[in-house]
Amino acid sequence: MKKRMMTLALLGLLAGCSSAPTSLHYYSLDADSQPAPTMATQPQHQLVLRPIALSGQLDRVSLVYQLEGNELHFAEYHRWAGSLDAQLNQLTLDGLSSRLPGWVVRQDGARKGPVLTISVERFQGRHDGRALLSGRWRLLTEEGVVLRDVPFQQVRVLPADGYGTLVDELGQGWQQLLDQIAADIRTRA
């Protein structure tokens, strides 16, 4: 009887722990800070955008948070609303299209015009209240000759706590990167 009471008490305790409400939070990168669309002009140039390449640690549904040292935490209850690479691809396509009047920015396998590749190594929060974006972008000719090979790294101070603030700051950092890429491409046209 004592063994049965202990088993029931243990099962009750486990049931109480497992029924604790946990809620999932989903985040998307918005283009709110994106410049307003420019006046339509006749396209004179074409830019081929290759799909954004994410490092393995970012190619997941959870937001990434770097603890002290090299330890990473994957926020189980704080997730991207869609795949991160798809969100970054769309932001980049829309952002460069609005920043490069007279250009057609395409992702559909077009082969005419310079090719832009972007690889992302870090797109995460950090234990010291900062957001970190890093990686590399390359501009190549149609034939694959490298015109520009530019590493990027931004460490941005979060104005407040919370994953929503982190996502907003990462989005603003991406928009700043697009400003830099577009400025470089315009000087080469």
N, C-alpha and C positions, 0 to 999 in steps of 0.2 A: 504494500500500500504506500509506504514511504517513497519507494522508487517511482511509483506512478504519479504521486504528487509532485515530485521533483521534475519529472518529465513534463507534466502539464504546466508547471511554473516556468520552465525553460522555454517551452513552446509559446506560452503567453508573452514572455519577454521578447522573443524573436519576432513574433507577430507584431508587437507594438513598435519595434524598431523598423521593421520593413514597411509599415504603413505610414511612416512619417512622410508628409507631402513634400515632394520635390518637383519643382517646376523648371521646365526647359525654357531658355531664352534664346531667341533667334535674332541675328543681326544681319543687315545688308549694308553695303557701301552705297551711299547716295551721291548723286552728282550735284547736290545743292550748291556747292562752292564752285561749280563749273561756270566758266564765262558764258554769257548769253550768246546764242547762235548769231553768227555774222550774216550779213546780207548775202544772198545767193549770187555766186559769180560763175562764169563759165570755167569749168575745170581745165587747168593747164598742165597739172602734174598728177601723178598717181603714186601713192605710197602703199606698199604691201605690208600688212601687219601680220606677223606670224603669231600663233597662240602663245600666251604668256606661259613660261615654264616656272613651276614652283619647286623649291627644294622638297625632299621627301617629308621633312617634318611639318611642312605647311600644307601638304596635300592630304588634308583630313577635314572632317566636319567641325571639330572643336577649335575655338580660339586658342592661341598659343601664348603662354606667359612664362617668361624666363625668371627663375628664382635666382638666388645668389650662385655665383660660379657658373657652371655650364648646365645646371639642372633645368629641364623644361617641364612645365606643367601644362597639360592639355585640359582645358576647362570643360569638363564633361557636361555641365548644364548651361554652357554659354557657347552657342554654335552659330556657324554661318548659315543664313537662310537658304543659300544655294552654294554650289561649289565656289570656292574662292577664286580659282583661275577663271571661271566663267564670268564672275562679277568684275574682275580686273580687266578681262578682255573687253567687256562691254563698256566699262568706264574709259578705257584707252581708246577704243574705236570712236566713241562719242566725243571724248575730250579732244582728241587730235583733229577730228573732223571740224569741230568748232574753232580750234586754234589755228588751223591752216586753211584760210580762204584760198580758193583757187586750186585746191588739192582734193582728190578723191582718195579716201583711205579705205582700203578693202582688205578683207580676210578670206575671200572666197577662192583662194588658189591662184589669184592673178599673178602674172609673171612680169608685167611691164612696170618699170619704175624701181626705185630703191626699196630695199627690204628692211624692216625694223624688227629686231628680236629683243625681247626683254626677259631676263631670268631673275627671279626673286629668291634670295637666300633667307632674308629675315623680314617678317611682317607680323610683329608681335608686341606684346607689352613686356615691361621689365619691372622687377621688384622695387626699383627706386622711383617709380612714378613717371616713367618715360615710355614712349612708343618708339620702336626701332624698325626702320625700313632699310633694307640694303639689297644690293644685287648688281646687275650690269645690264646695260643696253648697248646694242650694236646696230649700226646702220651699214648696210652692205649694198653693193651694186646688184643688178639683176644676175650677174655672173657669179656672185658670191665674194667679190673682193671687198674687204673691210674698209669702209670709209671712216668710221668712228667706232671706237670701243671705249665706253665710258662707264667706270664703276660709279655706283651711287650709294650713299649712306646718309640717312637722316636720323638724328636722335631728337625727338620732340618731347617737350615737357607737357605732361597731362595737366590741364587746368583744374581737374577735379578727379575724385575716385570713381571707379565703376567701369564696367566693360563697355557700356554705351559711349562713354567719353573716350575710351581707348579706340573704339571703332571710328568715331568721328575724327579723331586725330590722325589715325592711319589713312582715312579717306582724304583728309586735307594734305597729308604728306604725298599721297599719290597724285593729287592735282598739281602740287608744286613740281613733282617730277615731270609731269606732262608739259608744264610750262617750259621747263628746261629743254626737253626733247624738241618741242615745237620750235623754240627759238633757234636751236641748232640747225634744224632742218630748213627753216626759212633762210638762214644765212648761206646755205649750200645750194639753194634753188637758183 
